[in-house]
């Protein structure tokens, strides 16, 4: 039996390995000898379509593309399309174009990818079939604003302002969708009337398909009125680049496609993996290690401060009831980063550092990390802390409060050798928090 710190890292590592894209794709997507592709009891006779298009975007785009095409082998040789990833990716054949988009901020390739995808989809007819492979991160990897000739500087500034606003991801996505020509169902609108299938790896709350990469192919539940409310609540007009802030202030945003519109008549969606897949695997491993397991996602989209207080107290209560307890919580917390902040870190490390103050001198271990392997502007996925973290930080000459004030959690965890650095995972099932109390 390992220490709680070792167990927490073991649980997170096991969950990452078990929520496997290749395995899930092989189990759910089947290519039959008669030329049909099946997913969740739906059959597509590929030979009946004039063109077969594949558009993959997101942090898991590379592995989703590879596993999809590998499953089909010769059957999928007719597919052509566009693949957009956060790291360089060699296209599988001359029939594909690949782009290395920017994350968490769009880059020039993000705009070029959007232009190519829109060009390709605009050529489709009712005789064509397009498969979208969508995973988290696509909001910045592929971007083009509705306003003509919007510069990269303005687009990047908009994304950065939203990320640092403290708004929850659903609110940020609502704003992004109403500014973009590739979000909020607008890719589906361009591809219509072609047959459309979207296979997703979800980095949003379970069931919120229209939030994954800002929902490029799904009916949008958010409205322009919500955007105006969000803008007021988080002072976005002042934070955003002037042209975008003025557009929102003028209440002139066009509405996004909604459920029931004809453009979605031939659209279907399938979730390959989501945060519940990650939690289920983590729960299995924790139980194997002898911990009583509880899952609580109540604090999804809460502020990091409020979430830390809630989960630490919940762990203490559960410890009183069950002894050795593992509390699992998936989802994301929010951190409002001041414009002048220059530290390194992300929401997971910031959350863990906040928790370290609450568990000082207590036998509780806290781990929080992103399943994509990257936390904020740092190279780490997250960090682990326990009852000794505060004291150790003080001995090292960098108190926890100082690191929190500078939004510099990564530098402290690096100093303490408690940063969890695993590199990009080519997957994204949200963040996982593991609290072990004994």
Buried (B, 14 or more C-beta within 10 A) or exposed (E): EEEBBEBBBBBBBBBBEBBBBBEBBBEBBBBEEEEBBEBEEEEBEBEEBEBBBBBBBBBBBBBBBBBBBEBBEEBBEBBBBBBBBBEEBEBBEEBBBBBBBBBBBBBEBBBBBBBBBBEBBEEBEEEBBBBBBBBBBBBBBBBBBBBEEBEBEBBBBBBBBBBBBBBBBBBBBBBBBBBBBBBBBBBBBBBBBBBBBBBBBBBBBBEBBBBBBBBBBBBBBBBBEBBBEBBEEBEBBEBBBEBBBEBBBEEEBEEBBBEEEEBBEBBBBBBBBBBBBBBBBBBBBBEEBEBBBBBBBEBBBBBBBEBBBBBBEBBBBBBEEBEBBBBBBBBBBBBEBEEEBEBBBBBBBBBBBBBBBBBBEBEBBBBBBBBBBBBBBBBBBBBBBBBBBBEBBEEEEBBBEEBBEBBBBBBBBBBBEBBBBBEBBBBBBBBBBBBBBE
